[in-house]
Amino acid sequence: MFEGIRAFWHEDSQELRVLGLRQHVDRLFDSMAYCGLIEDKRRIRVNTNEFEKKYGINFSKFDDTNIKYFDHSKEWIEEKILELIAQSVEQRVIDPQNGCYIRPKVFRGMKTLANGQVSPSAEVFSLYHDVVLEVFVHEWGKYVESPNVRVFEEGIRSGDRKYKCISNYNRGNVAKNAAKQDGFDEALLVDESKERFVLEGGGENIVIKDSKGTLWTPFIDTQDILDGITLKIGLEIAKNLKIDVEKYHRIPLNYFMDDCVSAMFYGTAAGNEPINFVYDPISRKERRLDLQDKTLLRLKQEYDNLTAGKKLDKSNEYLREKYFGSVVPLEKRVLDQSLA
């Protein structure tokens, strides 16, 4: 399981603030529960004693006491992330004015035996393996800029994609590799139905605007799409600015290719980024999109103002505290040296 998080420099307050730290850590814990890295009380446990009595079948006896779970709190992870960023600034690994990208990753590693020895055994069954947290911090500029997008030809259907598992990004990686090989910047993923309903980018959610001026985004609850935090922020900004975005259940690719006027990716790495051009190698349809669409640019500007700590529309001022409450604890001495 992993998360992608960004910290942004706020010039006015001279602070390095982490965007949506609690929201990202909440999602990390949801993903860990789904994949068994913390106890998931939603799972149905089956008592096999009745089958043994009824059919005389011998079932293995599972020892719950040997299960290894991640045993730290959300607050502990948040604290460690902020400490690591502060250390990275002090050691001049990152310049606070450039912001940074933070990736916490939780996985099962070696198996520590009862006698303390470590076994490197690799098993499909992994609940007895140690749970490891790794966090790395580095500077990372723009992920994409006004991207040209290639529709990936293979449809996707996987409920796992609702969780931020590393394995789920393999398909996005394959799709983006295919796009890059053809000279494009990013991929667009669709499902496996004959209508090829639009899902998301290789690593981003998407909002489209049709010729009637309606904004649409694929509905997360009914499709295999990651519940994007940047999209949530974007939708909240839109609602406050009285810009309606319809959470439509299905957006057929043909409708997108025939009637889309403009579109924008939403993601931690990408931010809010308008799409320049889309091509589908199956239908051979192509579409040039409007990068100067006033509605999407207004949404982008408000998001950029939020991340930069600049003036917001009055209706969005509360978002600063809601999503930017985590300030990196930088000593004045360290900060002065970094800004010198």
C-alpha positions as CSV (number, residue, x, y, z in Angstrom):
1,M,0.0,0.0,0.0
2,F,1.2,3.5,-0.6
3,E,0.2,7.1,-0.8
4,G,1.4,10.0,-2.9
5,I,1.4,13.3,-0.9
6,R,2.6,16.8,-1.7
7,A,3.9,19.6,0.5
8,F,3.7,23.2,-0.8
9,W,5.6,26.3,0.1
10,H,3.3,29.2,1.3
11,E,5.2,32.4,0.6
12,D,2.9,34.7,2.7
13,S,3.3,32.7,5.9
14,Q,6.8,31.4,5.1
15,E,5.6,27.8,5.9
16,L,5.9,24.4,4.2
17,R,2.5,22.8,4.5
18,V,1.4,19.3,3.6
19,L,-1.8,19.0,1.5
20,G,-4.5,16.7,2.9
21,L,-2.1,14.7,5.2
22,R,-4.9,13.3,7.4
23,Q,-7.0,12.5,4.3
24,H,-4.1,10.6,2.7
25,V,-3.3,8.7,5.9
26,D,-7.0,7.8,6.3
27,R,-7.0,6.3,2.8
28,L,-3.7,4.5,3.5
29,F,-5.4,2.8,6.5
30,D,-8.4,1.8,4.3
31,S,-6.1,0.2,1.8
32,M,-4.1,-1.6,4.6
33,A,-7.4,-3.0,6.0
34,Y,-8.5,-4.2,2.6
35,C,-5.1,-6.0,2.1
36,G,-4.8,-7.4,5.6
37,L,-2.0,-5.2,6.9
38,I,-4.3,-4.1,9.7
39,E,-7.2,-6.1,11.1
40,D,-10.3,-5.7,8.9
41,K,-13.4,-6.2,11.0
42,R,-15.5,-6.2,7.8
43,R,-14.3,-9.6,6.8
44,I,-16.6,-12.5,7.4
45,R,-15.0,-15.1,9.6
46,V,-16.2,-18.7,9.1
47,N,-16.3,-21.2,12.0
48,T,-15.3,-24.6,10.5
49,N,-16.1,-26.7,13.7
50,E,-19.6,-27.4,12.4
51,F,-18.2,-28.8,9.1
52,E,-15.8,-31.0,11.0
53,K,-18.6,-32.5,13.1
54,K,-21.1,-32.7,10.2
55,Y,-18.7,-34.2,7.5
56,G,-15.7,-35.4,9.5
57,I,-13.4,-33.1,7.5
58,N,-10.2,-32.0,9.1
59,F,-9.5,-28.3,8.8
60,S,-6.2,-26.7,9.7
61,K,-6.0,-24.8,13.0
62,F,-5.1,-21.2,12.3
63,D,-3.1,-19.4,15.0
64,D,-4.4,-15.8,15.1
65,T,-1.7,-14.9,17.7
66,N,1.0,-15.1,15.1
67,I,-0.5,-12.6,12.7
68,K,1.6,-9.5,12.2
69,Y,-0.3,-6.3,11.8
70,F,0.8,-2.7,11.5
71,D,0.7,-1.5,15.0
72,H,1.0,2.3,14.9
73,S,-1.6,5.0,14.9
74,K,-2.5,7.4,12.1
75,E,-1.2,10.2,14.3
76,W,2.2,8.4,14.6
77,I,2.5,8.2,10.8
78,E,1.6,11.8,10.4
79,E,4.2,12.8,13.0
80,K,6.9,10.7,11.4
81,I,6.2,12.2,7.9
82,L,6.4,15.8,9.2
83,E,9.7,14.9,11.1
84,L,11.2,13.4,7.9
85,I,10.4,16.4,5.8
86,A,11.9,18.7,8.4
87,Q,15.1,16.5,8.5
88,S,15.2,16.6,4.7
89,V,15.1,20.4,4.7
90,E,17.8,20.6,7.5
91,Q,20.1,18.2,5.6
92,R,19.4,20.2,2.4
93,V,18.0,17.2,0.6
94,I,15.0,19.5,-0.4
95,D,14.5,23.2,-0.8
96,P,11.3,24.1,1.1
97,Q,10.5,26.7,-1.5
98,N,10.2,24.0,-4.1
99,G,7.9,21.9,-2.0
100,C,8.3,18.1,-2.1
101,Y,6.6,14.8,-2.8
102,I,6.1,12.3,0.0
103,R,5.5,8.6,-0.5
104,P,4.7,6.4,2.5
105,K,4.7,2.7,1.6
106,V,3.6,-0.2,3.8
107,F,4.3,-3.8,2.9
108,R,4.9,-7.3,4.2
109,G,8.6,-8.2,4.3
110,M,10.5,-11.0,6.0
111,K,9.1,-13.4,8.5
112,T,10.4,-13.2,12.0
113,L,10.3,-16.6,13.7
114,A,9.5,-17.4,17.3
115,N,13.2,-17.8,18.1
116,G,13.9,-14.3,16.7
117,Q,15.5,-15.6,13.5
118,V,14.4,-13.9,10.2
119,S,13.2,-16.1,7.4
120,P,13.3,-14.6,3.9
121,S,10.6,-17.1,2.7
122,A,8.2,-15.8,0.0
123,E,4.7,-17.2,0.4
124,V,1.3,-16.4,-1.1
125,F,0.1,-16.6,2.5
126,S,1.7,-13.6,4.2
127,L,-0.1,-12.8,7.5
128,Y,2.8,-14.1,9.5
129,H,5.3,-11.8,7.7
130,D,6.5,-8.5,9.3
131,V,4.8,-5.3,8.3
132,V,7.2,-2.6,7.2
133,L,6.7,1.2,6.8
134,E,9.0,3.1,4.5
135,V,8.7,6.8,3.7
136,F,10.7,8.7,1.2
137,V,10.8,12.5,0.4
138,H,12.1,14.2,-2.7
139,E,11.5,17.3,-4.8
140,W,9.3,16.7,-7.8
141,G,8.2,19.3,-10.3
142,K,5.3,19.2,-12.7
143,Y,4.1,15.6,-13.5
144,V,2.3,16.5,-16.7
145,E,1.6,19.8,-18.4
146,S,-1.3,20.2,-21.0
147,P,-0.9,16.5,-21.8
148,N,-1.6,14.8,-25.1
149,V,-3.5,11.6,-24.1
150,R,-3.7,8.1,-25.7
151,V,-6.6,5.9,-24.9
152,F,-5.4,2.5,-23.7
153,E,-6.9,-0.2,-25.9
154,E,-7.4,-2.9,-23.1
155,G,-10.4,-2.5,-20.9
156,I,-10.1,-2.8,-17.1
157,R,-12.3,-4.3,-14.5
158,S,-10.9,-4.8,-10.9
159,G,-12.5,-3.8,-7.6
160,D,-9.0,-3.6,-6.2
161,R,-8.5,-0.4,-8.1
162,K,-10.6,1.4,-5.5
163,Y,-7.6,1.0,-3.1
164,K,-4.1,2.5,-3.5
165,C,-2.3,-0.8,-3.9
166,I,1.0,-0.8,-5.8
167,S,-0.2,-3.7,-7.9
168,N,-3.1,-1.6,-9.1
169,Y,-0.7,0.9,-10.7
170,N,0.8,-1.8,-12.9
171,R,-2.0,-1.4,-15.5
172,G,-1.6,2.4,-15.3
173,N,2.1,1.9,-15.8
174,V,1.6,-0.4,-18.8
175,A,-0.9,2.1,-20.3
176,K,1.4,5.1,-19.8
177,N,4.4,3.2,-21.2
178,A,2.3,2.6,-24.4
179,A,1.4,6.2,-24.5
180,K,4.9,7.5,-24.1
181,Q,6.2,5.1,-26.8
182,D,3.8,6.7,-29.2
183,G,4.8,10.2,-28.2
184,F,1.9,11.0,-25.9
185,D,2.2,12.2,-22.3
186,E,-0.5,10.2,-20.5
187,A,-3.0,7.4,-20.9
188,L,-6.7,7.3,-20.5
189,L,-8.2,4.1,-19.1
190,V,-11.6,2.6,-20.0
191,D,-13.5,-0.4,-18.7
192,E,-13.9,-3.7,-20.5
193,S,-17.6,-3.2,-21.6
194,K,-18.5,-2.8,-25.2
195,E,-19.3,0.9,-24.5
196,R,-15.7,1.3,-23.1
197,F,-16.8,3.6,-20.3
198,V,-14.2,6.2,-19.2
199,L,-12.5,5.5,-15.9
200,E,-9.5,7.7,-15.2
201,G,-6.0,8.6,-16.4
202,G,-2.9,6.5,-15.8
203,G,-2.6,8.0,-12.3
204,E,-5.3,10.7,-12.2
205,N,-9.1,11.2,-12.0
206,I,-10.8,13.1,-14.8
207,V,-13.5,15.8,-15.2
208,I,-14.9,16.5,-18.7
209,K,-17.0,19.3,-20.1
210,D,-19.4,18.5,-23.0
211,S,-20.8,20.8,-25.7
212,K,-23.8,21.7,-23.6
213,G,-21.5,23.1,-20.9
214,T,-22.1,20.3,-18.4
215,L,-19.2,19.0,-16.4
216,W,-19.0,15.3,-15.7
217,T,-16.8,12.9,-13.7
218,P,-17.0,9.1,-13.6
219,F,-18.9,8.0,-10.5
220,I,-16.5,6.4,-8.1
221,D,-19.2,4.4,-6.2
222,T,-20.2,2.4,-9.3
223,Q,-16.9,2.0,-11.2
224,D,-13.4,0.7,-10.4
225,I,-11.8,4.1,-9.8
226,L,-9.6,5.3,-7.0
227,D,-11.3,7.7,-4.6
228,G,-9.0,10.6,-5.4
229,I,-8.3,13.2,-2.7
230,T,-7.3,15.9,-5.2
231,L,-10.6,15.3,-7.1
232,K,-12.5,15.6,-3.8
233,I,-10.9,19.0,-3.2
234,G,-11.6,20.0,-6.8
235,L,-15.3,19.1,-6.5
236,E,-15.6,20.9,-3.2
237,I,-14.0,24.0,-4.8
238,A,-16.5,23.7,-7.7
239,K,-19.5,23.4,-5.4
240,N,-18.5,26.5,-3.4
241,L,-18.0,28.4,-6.7
242,K,-21.5,27.3,-7.8
243,I,-20.1,25.2,-10.6
244,D,-22.0,22.0,-10.9
245,V,-20.1,18.7,-11.7
246,E,-22.4,15.7,-12.4
247,K,-21.2,12.4,-10.9
248,Y,-22.5,10.5,-13.9
249,H,-22.5,6.7,-13.5
250,R,-21.1,6.0,-17.0
251,I,-19.4,8.1,-19.6
252,P,-19.1,6.1,-22.9
253,L,-15.8,6.7,-24.7
254,N,-17.6,7.6,-27.9
255,Y,-19.5,10.3,-26.1
256,F,-16.3,11.6,-24.7
257,M,-14.5,11.6,-28.1
258,D,-17.5,13.1,-30.0
259,D,-18.8,15.7,-27.6
260,C,-16.1,16.6,-25.1
261,V,-15.1,20.3,-25.3
262,S,-12.5,20.4,-22.6
263,A,-11.2,18.0,-19.8
264,M,-8.9,18.1,-16.8
265,F,-6.9,15.6,-14.9
266,Y,-7.0,15.7,-11.1
267,G,-4.2,14.0,-9.1
268,T,-1.6,14.6,-6.3
269,A,1.2,14.4,-8.8
270,A,-0.6,16.1,-11.7
271,G,-2.5,18.8,-9.6
272,N,-5.3,20.2,-11.8
273,E,-4.1,20.0,-15.4
274,P,-6.2,20.6,-18.6
275,I,-5.9,18.0,-21.4
276,N,-4.7,19.2,-24.8
277,F,-5.5,16.3,-27.2
278,V,-7.0,12.7,-27.0
279,Y,-6.6,9.9,-29.5
280,D,-8.2,6.4,-29.4
281,P,-6.2,3.8,-31.4
282,I,-9.2,1.5,-31.6
283,S,-11.8,3.8,-33.2
284,R,-9.1,6.1,-34.6
285,K,-11.0,9.0,-33.3
286,E,-9.1,12.1,-32.3
287,R,-10.1,15.3,-30.4
288,R,-8.4,18.6,-29.7
289,L,-9.6,20.1,-26.5
290,D,-9.9,23.7,-25.3
291,L,-7.0,24.6,-23.0
292,Q,-8.5,28.0,-22.4
293,D,-11.9,26.9,-21.2
294,K,-12.9,29.6,-18.6
295,T,-14.7,27.2,-16.3
296,L,-11.9,24.7,-16.0
297,L,-9.3,27.5,-15.7
298,R,-11.2,29.1,-12.9
299,L,-11.2,25.7,-11.0
300,K,-7.5,25.3,-11.7
301,Q,-6.7,28.8,-10.5
302,E,-8.6,28.4,-7.3
303,Y,-6.8,25.0,-6.6
304,D,-3.4,26.6,-7.4
305,N,-4.2,29.5,-5.0
306,L,-5.1,27.0,-2.3
307,T,-1.8,25.0,-2.7
308,A,0.3,28.2,-2.9
309,G,-1.4,29.8,0.2
310,K,-2.7,32.7,-1.9
311,K,-6.1,34.5,-1.7
312,L,-9.1,32.3,-2.2
313,D,-12.7,33.0,-3.0
314,K,-14.4,33.7,0.3
315,S,-16.5,30.5,0.0
316,N,-13.3,28.4,-0.1
317,E,-11.3,30.0,2.7
318,Y,-12.2,27.2,5.1
319,L,-10.4,24.7,2.8
320,R,-7.0,26.1,3.9
321,E,-7.5,24.8,7.5
322,K,-9.4,21.6,6.3
323,Y,-6.7,20.4,3.9
324,F,-3.6,22.4,4.9
325,G,-3.6,22.0,8.7
326,S,-0.3,20.1,8.8
327,V,2.7,22.5,9.0
328,V,6.2,21.1,8.7
329,P,8.0,21.9,12.0
330,L,11.0,23.9,10.7
331,E,13.3,25.6,13.2
332,K,13.9,29.3,12.4
333,R,17.6,28.6,12.1
334,V,17.1,25.8,9.5
335,L,14.5,27.9,7.6
336,D,16.8,30.9,7.5
337,Q,19.6,28.8,6.1
338,S,17.4,27.2,3.5
339,L,16.1,30.6,2.3
340,A,19.5,32.3,2.4
